[in-house]
Amino acid sequence: MTVPVPLLQIIVDRIIKDVGYNINVMDAKGTVVASGEASRIGSFHAAALQSLSEERRVDISGEATSCYVGSRPGINQPFYHNGKLAGVIGITGPPQEIENLSRVVQSMLEIMIDREMLRQKLADRRSNITLLVHELIQEDGIVNSQRVLDAARQLNFDLSLPRSVLLIDVEESPEAPHSHGDEKRLQAIRDSDFHVSQDILSIVSFRRILIIKTNKGIPQENLLPNWCGYTRALKNHLENRLKSQVHLGMGSLCHDFHQLPQSYAEARYVLEAQRSCQNLPPILHPDFGQGKDGFHIHSMLTNYLYSKLPTDIPQRFFSPFHEKIKAQVGLVETMLAQAATHFHISESAKLLGVHRNTVLFRLNKIRELTGINPTHSTVDRSFIQMYALYAQNKQILDIRNKTDYA
């Protein structure tokens, strides 16, 4: 019998509650494997063996029970799974009384088996995809390449295709609190016009979805605008479908699946940066510059370098700078807004709730006071980005929540 016995018992119990008659299920040897009467489990059922061997329905009336070992009055008939004979289902009772009910019970059993087996198959596939994703993105690198390739092949994924890691965070919404579980989020992506069968989807943590997105047939020169349009359209689709705010972060393209851990690390960083300023593009690209279509890789390097500084260095260099500008209204806020928006004047103004000319005026004031000019100097931009990290660590100001700690 290809159907797990524990599953058969669960289904039998459900059917008995609905029909009010005892149900038995027998395997290919005529042994009772599931029943509403626990004492019958494991016993031999002669009528079931005949039903299996002749592949037909066998009715037993009261006077005929002596001819069938282990049998009682009732109707026994074969049932099928995936087009193959799977066993026999018996319903206990006078055959003339349960004639019509027996056909219904047989159909119920087959439908419920098909549904539960499909559900288990999908659950097994999700579990195997989760294991594959874990292997592909682990920070220490891919340990066993052949194991990864074999696992991907069993799931019908071609790892020779260029791919990029996309992370998606779905916020809980007041309009639909707790209404969309993991499967609903994944299904929303599958139902979009942007999903292809080679995209690998997985839940990596609470409210976070990972897509190892396939790039197939897109020329390199069109890749960035294509992905920019893809992420915007996907974000709009998910927000409309799930009635929740969605944040995305996408790492760079990998032509070798061994590079996916790096793309995953980039996607995590970009996602966090994009969450801090919603108008930032959610894509990391290799151009050393910040444009409307991608995220400045320089910011990632700045954060990394700051994390490596000795603890006394930030205090020694950034505290004097902070002392120079903190007395002037709005200068600290403007510096942090510039860092948060990656030095977009209009985005900084929007974040601060002021006119862009106000931002320009404050930047000129900062240049006069400190000599720092982020609008024209890459070095000064790095300084301001590190100052923003210093301010965050020292809780000087939370620019997103407009909370002054100083």
N, C-alpha and C positions, 0 to 999 in steps of 0.2 A: 504494500500500500504506500503510495507516494505522499499521501496526506498525513501530516503529523497527528499521532493519536491524541495528544492533549488538545489540539485544535478541534478534533472531531467531538471530544467530550463537551467542550464549550458550546459548540453548535447544537449538539443533541439537547443539552440543558435548555438552550434558548427555544428550540422548537417545541419541546415538551410543555414549556410555559404557555406557548401560543395555542397548541392543539388539544392539550389535556389528555393525551394518550402516551403510553410508554413507547420510547423509540430505542431501537438497537442498531448498531452499525457493526458489520462483520467484515473481516479481512479476507484475503485470497484463500486462506486455509479453513474458512468457516468459523473462525474464532471471534467471539464477541469482544470488541476492543473499546466500545463506548456504549453506555446504556444509562437509562434513567434508574435502573435497578443495579446498584453496585455489586450485588451478589452474583450477577450474571456475567460480569466482566471476566474474561479468561476462559469461559466455558465454550464447549463446541456447539455449533448450531447447524444441524444436518440440512435443514431447508435452505439455509444460506449457501451451503456448498453446492447444492443442486442448482440453485438460482444462478450461481457463478458459472458452473460447468456448462449449463445449457443457455446461459445468458438470456434468461426470461424470468418473468414474474412467477412466483410460487405462492399459492394461497393455501392456508391450513385452517380447516374448520375444526370444531370441537372433537369430532370423532376420529379425525386423522392425526391428531397429535402423537399418538402412540407409534406412528410410522416414522417420525422424525425425532431423533435424539436431540434433547436440549431445546426443543421448539415448543411454542405455545400458539394458540389460535391467533391468526393475523395475516398480514400480507408482506411478502419479502420480494424486493425487486432490485436489480442491479442499478448502481449509479456510476456516473462517469466524471472524469476530470481531465481537461485538455484532450478530449476526444478518446480517451482510453478508459477501459474498465477499471474502476478504482475500488470496488467493494460492493456490499449489499446493505441496503437499509430495510429494516423491518419495523412495522408499526403493529403493536399488540392490540387485538380486539377482534370481534366477529367480522369476517371479510365483507359481508353484505353491508355492515354498518360503516365501515371505514373505506369503502370502495373509492369514492371521490376524493376523500382526504389523503389517500395514499399517494395519488399523483401529485397533489400539492406539496406534500412532505418531501417527496423525491426532488421536486423542483427547488424547494426551499434549501435543501441540503446542498445541491449542486451550485446554486447561486451563491450561497454563503461561503462555500469552500473556495470558489473562484475569487470572490471578493477578498477574503482573508488571505489567501495565498498571494494574490496580487499586491495586497497591502504589505505583506511580509517581504515580498520580492523588492518592492520599492524602498522599504526600510533598510533592507540589506544593501541595496545599491547606494542609498544615501550614506550609510555607514562606511562602505568601501570608498566612496568619493571623499568623505571626511578624512579617512586614513591616507588616501592619495595626496590630498591637499596638504596635510600635515607633513608628509615626506617632501613635498615640493617647495614649501616655504620656510622650513625650519632654519633658524639663524646659523646653525653650525654647518649648513650646506647639506647636500644630498649624499647620504651615506652609501646607499646601495643602488646604483643607477639601473642595474638590470631588474631589480625588484620593482622599482618605480615604473620602468617600461612595461613589465609584465602586468602590473596592476592596471596601468592605463589602457593597455591593449584589451584586457578583459572587460573594461568599461567602455570600449570603443572610442577612446580618446587617442588622437594622433599627436604625440608630443614633439614631432618634428616641425609642426606649424609654429610660426612666430606668435608669441603671446605676451600679454602685459597683465599685471595684477591690478584689479580695480576693487577698492573697498567702499562699502556703502553703509552708512549709519542711518537708521530710521528712528526718529524721535517718537515718543508717545504723544498722542494728540488729545487735547481736551474734547475734541469732537468725536474721537473714536478711541477712548482709553482701553488698552489691553485687548483691542478687538482684532488685532492681526498678529497671529503667531508666526513661527518660523516658516511653516509650510506655505502660509498665505503670502508672505513676502517673496519667497522663492517663486511661487506660482505667478505672482505679478510680473516678475522679470521674464519668466518663460513665455508669458502671454504677450509680451511687448514685441514690436516689430523689429527690435534690435538684437534679439536673442537668436543664436544659431546652435545647432546640435553639438558642435565642438567646444562651446563655451562651458567651462567647468564651474559649477555653482556650489557653494557650501556656506553653512553658518559657522563662523569662527568664534563668536562670543555673543553675549546678550545684545540684541538689536544690531549686530554687525554681520553683514553679508560679504562674502568674497566671490569675485568672478575672475577666473583666469581667462581673460578675453582673447579670442582668436583674431589674428590679423591675417586674413587670407585674400589675396588678390588685390590689395590696396597698394598702389605705388608709394614709395618712400616719400616722394614730394607731396603727396596728398594725405599722408598719414595723420599729421597734426590737425589740420582742419576737419578731417573726417572724424577723428576721435573727439575733438572739441564739440562738434555737432552731436555726436553720439551721446556724450555725457550730459549735455544740456537736455536733449530729448528724453533720455532715460530718467533724469531727475524730474522733469515735468510729468512724465508718465506715472512714475511711482508716487509722487505727491498727490496727483489727481486720484489715483487708484486707492492709495492707503490713507488719504486725508491726513497726512503727517508731513512734517518737515524732513527733508532728506539731504544728507551731506555725502559728497563723493571725493575720493582721492585716488588718482591713477598713477602708477609707476611707469618707468620707461619700458620700451619694447625689448623683448628678449628673443634672440634667434636661436638660443640654446637653453633648454629647460633647466640647466644647471644655474642659470642666471636669475631664475625666478625668486630666490630668497632676497636678492637685492631689489628687485622690482617691488616685492612686498614691503620691504623696509621703506622704500621711497613712497609707496602709496600711503603707508601709515603716517609718515611725516606730512605729506601733502594734505591728507584728510584733516589732521589737526590744525594745520595752517589755514585751510579753507574754512573750517568751522569758525575760526576767529574773525574772519571777514568773508561774508557770504558771496561777495562779488569777485573774489579771487577765482581764477580758473582752476579746475581740479586735476590738471594734468602736469606731470613733470616731464620736461623734454630736455634734450642735451644741449640746446642752444644756450650759450652763456649770457643770458639776458632775460629780462622780464617783459613779456608782451601779453597782449590780450588772449592769446591762444595757449599760453602755458605758464608754468610756475618756475620762478627763478631758482636754479640749482644753487646759486650763491648763498641763498638763505639757509639751506641745509648745511652747507659747509660752515657758515657763521655759527649756527647753533652747536655744531659738533666741536668747533674750536673753543667756544666759550666753556663748554662742559669740561675741557681739558686744562683750563687755566687754574693755577694755584688759587686757593680761596682768598688770599690777601690781595691779589692783583686787581680784581674788579673794584673792591673798596678803594684801593689806592688811586685808581684812574678815574672811576666814574663818580665817586663822591664829590670831588671838586667841581666836575662838570655840572652835577645836579645842584650844587650850592649856587652856581652862577646863574642858573635859569629858573630856580624854583620860586624866586620872589616875583617874577614877571608873570602876570595872569595868562594862563593858557599855554605857556611854552612847554612845560612837561607833558601836558596832554597832547600837544601837537607832535612832539617827538615820538611818543608812544603810538599815536595814530598813524604817523608816517611809517613806522616799523610794521604795524599791524596790517597796513594796506600796501606794503611793499613800495612805498614812496609815490603812490598815486595821489596827486593833489586833490582831485575831485572826490576820490573815495575817502580821503582823510577828512575833507570838509563834511562829507555826508555822515561819517562816523561821529564827528564832533558836533554836528548840528550847526555849522557856521558856513559863511560864504567862502568860496575858494580863495578870494582875495585876502580874507582874514588869515588863512593858512599861509599864503605867500608873505604877508606882512610879518607873521610870527617867525617864519623861516629866515627872513632878512634880519630880524632882531636877534635870533640865535647866532647868526653869522657874525653880527657886530659884537656880541658878548663873548663868543667862544672861538670864533674862527672856523667853526664847523659848518660845512655847506653841502648837505646831502643831495641837493638838486644837481650838482655838477661834479661831485667826487665819489667814486666807487669806494674809496677808502673810508670816507666820512660816512657813507651809508653803512658800511660794516660796523663802524664805531657806534652809530645810532642803534643798529640792531642788537649789538651787545649791550648797549645801555638799557634797551628795553628789557632784555633778559635780566639785567641787574635790578631794574626797577620792579620787575615781577618777583624776583627772589626775595628782595627786601620789602616787598609789599608796600612800595611807595605809592603806587596807583594802579587800580584795575581799570584800564581804559574801556573795556567792554561793558562793565557795570557802573562806570563813572563813580567809583568809590575811592575817595582820597584817604590814604592811611597815614600820611605824613603829619 
